[in-house]
Structures are given as C-alpha cells and as structure tokens.
Amino acid sequence: MSLLKEVLTELYKMFLGDIGLAAAVCAVVLITVALIKWIPGVNTVAIGYLFFAGCLVVLIAVTSVAALRSRRS
C-alpha cells in the first residue's frame, strides 16, 4: 500500500504539481479544438503549427516565471 501511495503522489506531482502549467496547456488544447470544430474548412496543418507555437509559449512563460521566483528566493 505504501508503494501505491508513493506512485500516486509522484504522478500527482508530475501532472498537477504546477497547476498554472496544467491549466495553460488545457487552455491551448481547448482553443485548438475549438478552432478545428468551429471554423469550417480550416487548414489543420496550420492549426497544428498554432498548437505547437502555443505549447512553446506556455512552456517558455512558465519556465520564466519559475526562474524569476527562484531568483527572488
């Protein structure tokens, strides 16, 4: 039972440890899905590039904020 608890704790830390990152990635995914569903005849390759760019922006933003927080501490 202790092993299961440790595994679940690590999974929580890995996926939900930074709630801002998780929320931002979910927002990027939702925006991408909405664009594909609501714009008829949209170029899915362009939306894929937009999704990739959104994920990069989220990653850079979250990393920058974490670096600033650690520098202040």
N, C-alpha and C positions, 0 to 999 in steps of 0.2 A: 504494500500500500504506500509505503514511503517513496518507492521508486516512481509510482504513478503520480504522486503529488509533485515530485521534483520535475518530471517530464511536463506536466500540465503547467507548472509555474514557468518553466523555460519557454514553452510555447506562448504563454501569455506575454512574457517579456519580449519575445521576438516579434509578435504581431501587433500587440496593443500597448507595448511599453511606452511608445511615443504616440499619444492619441492624436496629436496635431498632424503627424505624418500619415497616420491611417485615415484620418478624415480628409486630408488633402488628396490622397490617392483615390479615395472613394469618389470625391467630387470630380476629379479628372475622368474617371471611368463613367460616371453618370452623364457628364457633359458629352463625352464621346458617343455614348449610346443614344442620347437624345438627338444629337446631330444626325446620326445614321438613320434613326427612326423617323424623324420629323421633316427632313429635307429629302424630297423625292429626287432620285437620280443623282445623288451626291457621289462624288468620286471617293470610294472607300480607301484608296491608296493615300489620297490627300488627308483624309481623316486619320489614317494610321500614322502619318507623319505628325499630324497635330497632336495625337495621343502621345507619341514618343516625346515631342517637344514639351508637352505639359508635364509628363513624368520627370523629365530632366529639370524643368523649372522648379517643381516641387522638391526634388532631391537637393538642388543647389540652395534653395531657400531654407529648408530645414537644417541642412548642414551648416549654413552660415549663421543661423540663429543659435544653434548648439555651440558653434565655435565662439561666438560673442559671449554667450553665457559662461562658458568655461574660462574665458579670458578674464571676465569680471570677478570670478570667484577666487 
